[in-house]
């Protein structure tokens, strides 16, 4: 019986729970489908099925028959068999050629492929079959929160064992080679090691058992009319090995009485041994680049205490379902995202948001999975489990960023794609020059520089230069609460010149409170505030919430408005107890021809203090002014200083009036203010700055600022853990701290600098090594060692990004 699989379908067109139920039942009726769950909020269905009885196309057909659309699906694979950039380029090209595949990206460092495709046009099985034909293997990554098995551990073990065996067989050959030099002639060596048959016996297992993957890879590459690192290694070592057989045979069985010729068995064996050693080190180093994912996954609780039928039951986290009530005691991890039903406690959310101070929580407050309950028992209703939790979403964003491809990597891939054929051409020309001109008729002398060129020019380092840096950089950024949604955003952030900051919730805390009340003649404070609080009762705007809470704190009773309308950028119009009430800006008053000149000085004074003043009119007559203030975050001023220190121009964009905005800007050190901007006008303001030649990053809450976030060159959304999947933003900042903006820019700059270092040294290494080898100044075994350790050095340089601490820059 075939292994069960799981697939996720993104479904469009669902409008209610009945739609979700209909699709769920329809999928469950398909033969081979064991379980189907439809999430209306996320617009997706997760289906577990037996691939021997049904497939993705059947599921898509069923959904479409029910009258709904299936959007592009994304599949992630481990790619087995890649050895260099030419391999990853070939796999990526083949996937992109398949009908129905919209975009395929292959990451050499992660050894993964991410494919976006139309499930009704192409199936996962088609992709696996196509890649199998060109000599590689795709292994579908399964969704879910089960313990993930890192296939790198198996690769590390395999490379280690290959190296040990290869080293045992090659050391005697190395011993015989070392004694050839005059300055090492004093070293004792058993005479039998010079016997060609002994050397052949030692070299053959290395060449054809340890070196088998190179031959297999070379055959598959040549069969597909391309060339890769395996072709270079197989050509170079085979030339040394078979030429040595020829020389040994001629000496043993020929008529010549000359001394035993110089054999090259050790050259082939040592090259393979050193390359395998390099692969072992490379596998270990690449395994460390995924530490960020491992750390995030380790945060998750393994079990949950579920309350069912009046009993406490400890269950594996995978068995918790939405709606379960969980009991979390002091000191325990919160297993899933949910809402507190009972109890009060302080919750340490630092592992998700980066905020070190525990947050007080009570009934009705949300909690995030993987955070720690500090000092009180709480009962939580689970509302997000499995891959829908905040932690799972963070892991997904980091994995996608690490698996994506920056533009600079595409250039390196193009170079790698043509590099190997060029190298083979150079090696052939070098061979003929040596054989016919430099040392006429001396095949051995011509082979040495040819082999050295083939080995030294392997483009492994060039292929690893970019993806390893992106993996390490994005992973380290995630640990600091900065989530890049793709490698291209990590690359582009370092080029921004201007940062535009939304005011409310970004520079300020976003929690304003009622501070001042001024009434017109004949109006009492109670009357004014009762009407204001009642009028704003249905509004969800932060300022409205502050007014309502302020009125309640004063003990005034509120009533429900009979009519209510919120006018973005103006205020609200309402009818309370058959009385019309207006609360908002001067523009709102002017639009209703209400004279508010008598309040001009009061409003001016409040705005100069950085407060937001709102006019109030009752039954068409000016009735007073209320003011609220939103306090600035403690870190905003220092963070803005950091941004300026990075050479960035900082703007504040807000719907507040000019005087209030300038007061806040002055407090935090911002010189450029764009005020009195309606929500729909924010995008136009970003465009205006871009037209001036500026590269603009917009920082906002990802909801009201969505158009501006989408239009900006880089959109950064300030999140608090559960809001990380903000579609409009390119980067999510998990902490509500503006220092995260500077962290994002700094991490981008450091990562790009690291990539350029890798590319420079990899390219210089390959190109400079070729002429040195061509003139005969580079022994083949030295070329093998240099090639092997060049890849390791690139990965180790990328790993430096994981040790970066940006605190000193704050």
KANORLIN-V95721 format. One line per field, one symbol per residue. burial: I if it has 9 or more other ideal C-beta (glycine too) atoms within 8 Angstrom, else O. A space follows every 10 residues. Layout:
# KANORLIN-V95721
burial = ???
This chain:
# KANORLIN-V95721
burial = OOOIIIIIII IIOIOOOOII IIIIOIIIOI OIIOOIOIII OOIIIIIIII IOOIIIIIII IIIIOIOIOI OOIOIIIIII IIIIIIIIII IIOIIIOIOI IOOIIIIIII IIIIIIIIII OIIIOIIIOI IIOIIIIIII OOOOOOOOOO IIIOIIOOII OIIOIIIOII OIIIIIIIIO OOOIOOOOIO OOIIOIOIII OIIOIIIOOI IOOIIIIIII IIOIOOIIII IIIIIIIIII IOIIIOIIII IOOOOOOOOO IOIIIIIIII IIIIIIIIII IIIIIIIIII IIIIIIIOII IOIIIIIOOO OOOOIOIOOI OOOIIIIIOI OIIIIIIIII IOIOIIIIIO OIIIIOOOOO IOOOOOIIII IIIIOIIIII IIOIIOIIII IIIIIIIIII IIIIIIOIII OIIOIIIOII OOIIOIIIOI IIIIIOOOOO OIOIIIIIII IIIIIIIIII IIIIIIIIII IIIIIIIIOI IIIIIIIIII IIIIOIIIII IIIIIIIIOI OIIIOIIOII OOIOOOOIII IIIIIIIOIO OIIIIIIIII IIOOOIOIOO IOOIOOIOII IIIIIIOOII IIIIIOIIIO OIOIOIOOIO OIIIOIIOOI IIIIIIIIOO OIIIIIIIII OIIOIIIIII IIIIOIOIOI IIIIOIIOII IIIIIOIIII OIIIIOIOIO OIIOIIIOII OOOIIIIIII IIOOIIIIII IIIIIIIIIO IIIIOIOIII IIIIIIIIII IIIIIIIIII IIOIIOIIIO IIIOIIOOII OIIIOIOIOI IIIIIIIIII IIIIIIIIII IIOIOIOOOI
